[in-house]
Amino acid sequence: MRNVVLYQLLSLDGVAEEPGDWMTDGGRELFENLAAVIGTQDEILLGRGTYDYWVDYWPTSAVEPFATFVNTTRKHVFTSTPLTGEWANTVVADRPPAEYVRDLKRTDGGDIGIHGSIALAQALLDADLVDELRLVVAPVVAGTGRRLFDGSGTGTVRRLELRECRRTEAGSLLLAYRVALS
């Protein structure tokens, strides 16, 4: 069975919303970490908001390694309305996220990535469909913004197994957690 891997940038106080000016670590280590994460992925899950935000930027971006990856990899977009903008390798997810992802996990292939898409990530975490969390925690308190872990979940305790913890020169933490089996 394929793994669903959530990659998320977070402030120290848990803000996951578009980093804007709070994510200042753009060093080599961050890009090498991202390359390692996406190197195992061959499909991407996106919420509609992230799709709309990215569709005008990434198809013409030269920011590597993510531009080539996101533009050439199949993107499954969860939406109830027709997509706007053209972006290669995009398909509309035609069922509720948990059902769709359960079926996708049963297919052959590499890891399935979630990038951005906070509400989708939360829904899949609540449905126990995320196998690994790859988090980049910036050494900053953002103060406001949507949080990945906002307390709106099922209330179920989830154990995580730390697989990797590194510090970049700029002070960000690169964390890899595997969701522990109950």
C-alpha positions as CSV (number, residue, x, y, z in Angstrom):
1,M,0.0,0.0,0.0
2,R,1.2,3.5,-0.9
3,N,2.1,6.1,1.8
4,V,0.5,9.5,2.1
5,V,3.2,12.0,3.1
6,L,2.3,15.5,4.4
7,Y,4.9,18.2,3.8
8,Q,4.2,21.4,5.6
9,L,6.0,24.6,6.6
10,L,5.1,25.7,10.1
11,S,6.0,28.6,12.4
12,L,7.1,27.7,15.9
13,D,3.6,28.5,17.1
14,G,2.0,26.2,14.5
15,V,0.9,28.6,11.8
16,A,0.8,26.7,8.5
17,E,-0.9,29.3,6.3
18,E,1.1,30.8,3.4
19,P,4.4,31.7,5.0
20,G,4.6,35.2,3.5
21,D,7.2,37.1,5.5
22,W,7.6,34.7,8.4
23,M,9.5,32.0,6.5
24,T,13.0,33.4,6.0
25,D,15.0,30.2,5.7
26,G,15.6,29.7,2.0
27,G,18.9,27.9,2.4
28,R,20.4,25.0,0.5
29,E,19.4,22.5,3.3
30,L,15.8,23.4,3.0
31,F,15.8,22.7,-0.8
32,E,17.8,19.5,-0.3
33,N,15.2,18.4,2.2
34,L,12.3,19.2,-0.1
35,A,14.1,17.3,-3.0
36,A,14.4,14.3,-0.7
37,V,10.7,14.4,0.2
38,I,9.4,14.9,-3.4
39,G,11.9,12.4,-4.7
40,T,9.6,9.5,-3.5
41,Q,6.3,11.1,-4.6
42,D,4.6,10.5,-7.9
43,E,1.1,12.0,-7.1
44,I,0.0,15.1,-5.3
45,L,-3.2,15.9,-3.4
46,L,-4.3,19.5,-3.4
47,G,-7.3,21.4,-2.0
48,R,-9.1,23.9,-4.2
49,G,-7.6,26.9,-2.5
50,T,-4.1,25.8,-3.0
51,Y,-4.8,24.9,-6.6
52,D,-6.2,28.4,-7.3
53,Y,-3.3,30.0,-5.5
54,W,-0.6,27.9,-7.3
55,V,-2.1,27.6,-10.9
56,D,-0.9,31.0,-12.0
57,Y,2.5,30.7,-10.4
58,W,4.0,27.2,-10.7
59,P,3.5,26.5,-14.4
60,T,5.9,29.3,-15.2
61,S,8.2,29.1,-12.2
62,A,11.9,28.2,-12.3
63,V,12.1,27.6,-8.5
64,E,13.6,24.2,-8.3
65,P,13.3,21.4,-7.3
66,F,9.6,22.0,-6.8
67,A,8.7,23.6,-10.1
68,T,9.6,20.6,-12.3
69,F,8.0,18.2,-9.7
70,V,4.7,20.0,-9.3
71,N,4.3,20.7,-13.0
72,T,5.1,17.1,-14.2
73,T,3.4,15.1,-11.4
74,R,-0.3,14.2,-11.4
75,K,-2.3,16.5,-9.2
76,H,-5.6,15.4,-7.7
77,V,-7.6,18.5,-6.8
78,F,-10.5,18.2,-4.4
79,T,-13.3,20.6,-5.5
80,S,-17.0,20.8,-6.1
81,T,-16.8,23.4,-8.9
82,P,-15.0,23.4,-12.2
83,L,-11.3,24.3,-12.2
84,T,-10.1,27.6,-13.6
85,G,-6.8,27.9,-15.3
86,E,-4.9,25.3,-17.2
87,W,-2.3,23.2,-15.4
88,A,-0.8,20.0,-16.9
89,N,-1.5,16.7,-15.2
90,T,-4.4,17.9,-13.1
91,V,-7.4,15.7,-12.4
92,V,-10.5,16.5,-10.3
93,A,-11.0,14.2,-7.4
94,D,-14.6,13.1,-7.9
95,R,-15.4,11.7,-4.4
96,P,-15.0,12.6,-0.7
97,P,-11.3,12.9,0.2
98,A,-11.2,10.0,2.6
99,E,-12.8,7.6,0.1
100,Y,-10.8,8.9,-2.8
101,V,-7.4,8.6,-1.0
102,R,-8.2,5.2,0.4
103,D,-8.6,4.0,-3.1
104,L,-5.6,5.8,-4.4
105,K,-3.4,4.3,-1.7
106,R,-4.3,0.8,-3.0
107,T,-2.9,1.6,-6.5
108,D,0.6,1.0,-7.6
109,G,3.2,3.8,-7.4
110,G,5.3,5.9,-5.1
111,D,4.3,8.1,-2.2
112,I,1.4,10.4,-2.5
113,G,2.2,14.0,-1.3
114,I,0.0,16.6,0.3
115,H,1.5,20.1,-0.2
116,G,-0.2,23.2,1.3
117,S,-3.9,22.4,1.5
118,I,-4.4,22.8,5.2
119,A,-8.1,21.7,5.3
120,L,-7.4,18.7,3.1
121,A,-4.5,17.7,5.3
122,Q,-6.6,18.0,8.4
123,A,-9.4,15.9,6.9
124,L,-6.9,13.2,6.0
125,L,-5.2,13.3,9.4
126,D,-8.6,12.9,11.0
127,A,-9.4,9.9,8.8
128,D,-6.0,8.3,9.7
129,L,-4.9,8.4,6.1
130,V,-1.6,10.3,6.6
131,D,1.4,7.9,7.0
132,E,4.2,10.4,7.4
133,L,4.6,14.0,8.3
134,R,7.6,16.0,6.9
135,L,7.6,19.3,8.8
136,V,9.8,22.3,8.4
137,V,9.5,24.4,11.6
138,A,10.8,27.9,11.2
139,P,12.3,29.7,14.2
140,V,9.7,32.4,14.3
141,V,6.4,33.0,16.1
142,A,3.9,34.1,13.3
143,G,1.2,35.1,15.7
144,T,-1.8,34.8,13.4
145,G,-2.9,32.5,10.6
146,R,-4.4,29.1,10.1
147,R,-2.8,26.2,12.0
148,L,-2.3,22.6,10.9
149,F,-3.1,21.3,14.4
150,D,-5.9,23.7,15.4
151,G,-7.8,21.4,17.8
152,S,-10.8,20.9,15.5
153,G,-9.9,17.2,14.8
154,T,-11.5,14.1,16.2
155,G,-9.8,14.4,19.6
156,T,-8.1,11.1,19.1
157,V,-4.6,10.8,20.5
158,R,-2.2,9.9,17.7
159,R,1.3,8.6,18.4
160,L,4.1,9.7,16.1
161,E,7.5,8.1,15.8
162,L,10.3,10.6,15.2
163,R,12.4,9.3,12.2
164,E,14.6,12.4,11.6
165,C,15.4,15.7,13.2
166,R,17.9,18.1,11.7
167,R,18.6,21.8,12.2
168,T,19.5,24.1,9.3
169,E,22.1,26.8,9.6
170,A,19.3,29.4,9.7
171,G,17.7,27.5,12.7
172,S,14.8,25.8,11.0
173,L,14.0,22.2,12.2
174,L,13.5,19.5,9.5
175,L,11.4,16.9,11.1
176,A,10.2,13.5,9.8
177,Y,7.5,11.6,11.8
178,R,5.9,8.3,11.0
179,V,2.4,7.8,12.2
180,A,2.6,5.0,14.8
181,L,0.2,2.1,14.5
182,S,-2.4,2.0,17.2
